[in-house]
Amino acid sequence: MDIIEGLKTRRSVRRFDTTKKIPRADIEKIIAAASYAPSAHNTQPWHFVVIEDREQLVALHTLQPWTAFAKDASCVILVCADTEVSFHREKESDQWSYADIDGTLAAYGILLAAHDLGYGACFCGAAPMPLVIEKLQERFGLPANIRPTAIIPLGVPATPNAKVNDRYHAERVHWEKWSD
Ligand SMILES: Cc1cc2nc3c(=O)[nH]c(=O)nc-3n(C[C@H](O)[C@H](O)[C@H](O)COP(=O)(O)O)c2cc1C
């Protein structure tokens, strides 16, 4: 699929054909493609937890309330970033980290790669919600330095993607400086 076509036709998919499963080879292909995402200082701090266990998928909404539809997914990929590996600053007066941004870029790669292979996916937030991070770390045994960025249910879409209105707003493009 052409990249611009893929960017425009990808949609969040929340209804899955529960009779079909994504083969592990395709899950690996999707993660491999997403691993080419950009990251600050090229640290590539990603980890991916693949969850196929139905009980875990059904219970996911108890950790993040807007993921109830994951119960019907073929799997969930929990995209995480290692905060010790990601580019960061720890000075008292200057504290920041690119972990969430790096994780989000890999997550977007997963959405697009899944779309290219004909699968449906949806980005569900984790970081920066502290309670959600804590619950995910506890449930899936993530070390403290492994910060979950996105919960991505994946599966075979139950229906074709809906078309959306044009999202490009020329008036929001400001050439050289802000203009009304
Ligand atoms: C940071 C972030 C968090 C999101 N969290 C959720 C979520 O918890 N549950 C959900 O169903 N969708 C979630 N979404 C998906 C958005 O609702 C969706 O991308 C948006 O409605 C636009 O639709 P589209 O992806 O089909 O273009 C999230 C998206 C982003 C970027």
The ligand as a MOL file (V3000), in Angstrom:
LIG
                    3D

  0  0  0     0  0            999 V3000
M  V30 BEGIN CTAB
M  V30 COUNTS 31 33 0 0 0
M  V30 BEGIN ATOM
M  V30 1 C -3.3400 9.2720 22.8280 0
M  V30 2 C -4.5500 8.5160 22.3180 0
M  V30 3 C -5.2960 7.7880 23.2090 0
M  V30 4 C -6.4140 7.0620 22.7520 0
M  V30 5 N -7.1000 6.2750 23.6340 0
M  V30 6 C -8.1440 5.5480 23.1950 0
M  V30 7 C -8.8140 4.6630 24.0800 0
M  V30 8 O -8.4770 4.5600 25.2480 0
M  V30 9 N -9.8640 3.9400 23.5880 0
M  V30 10 C -10.2640 4.0500 22.2930 0
M  V30 11 O -11.2270 3.3650 21.9210 0
M  V30 12 N -9.6450 4.8700 21.4200 0
M  V30 13 C -8.5840 5.6170 21.8230 0
M  V30 14 N -7.9020 6.4120 20.9380 0
M  V30 15 C -8.2950 6.4270 19.5130 0
M  V30 16 C -8.9790 7.7400 19.1130 0
M  V30 17 O -10.2740 7.7800 19.6770 0
M  V30 18 C -9.0490 7.8340 17.5600 0
M  V30 19 O -7.7340 7.8120 17.0410 0
M  V30 20 C -9.7690 9.0690 17.0960 0
M  V30 21 O -11.1340 9.0230 17.4410 0
M  V30 22 C -9.6790 9.2820 15.5870 0
M  V30 23 O -10.2070 8.1860 14.8830 0
M  V30 24 P -9.3240 7.3640 13.8180 0
M  V30 25 O -8.1740 6.7260 14.5690 0
M  V30 26 O -10.2490 6.3730 13.2310 0
M  V30 27 O -8.7850 8.3190 12.8010 0
M  V30 28 C -6.7820 7.1210 21.3700 0
M  V30 29 C -5.9910 7.8450 20.4830 0
M  V30 30 C -4.8860 8.5230 20.9350 0
M  V30 31 C -4.0170 9.2650 19.9370 0
M  V30 END ATOM
M  V30 BEGIN BOND
M  V30 1 1 1 2
M  V30 2 1 2 3
M  V30 3 2 2 30
M  V30 4 2 3 4
M  V30 5 1 4 5
M  V30 6 1 4 28
M  V30 7 2 5 6
M  V30 8 1 6 7
M  V30 9 1 6 13
M  V30 10 2 7 8
M  V30 11 1 7 9
M  V30 12 1 9 10
M  V30 13 2 10 11
M  V30 14 1 10 12
M  V30 15 2 12 13
M  V30 16 1 13 14
M  V30 17 1 14 15
M  V30 18 1 14 28
M  V30 19 1 15 16
M  V30 20 1 16 17
M  V30 21 1 16 18
M  V30 22 1 18 19
M  V30 23 1 18 20
M  V30 24 1 20 21
M  V30 25 1 20 22
M  V30 26 1 22 23
M  V30 27 1 23 24
M  V30 28 2 24 25
M  V30 29 1 24 26
M  V30 30 1 24 27
M  V30 31 2 28 29
M  V30 32 1 29 30
M  V30 33 1 30 31
M  V30 END BOND
M  V30 END CTAB
M  END
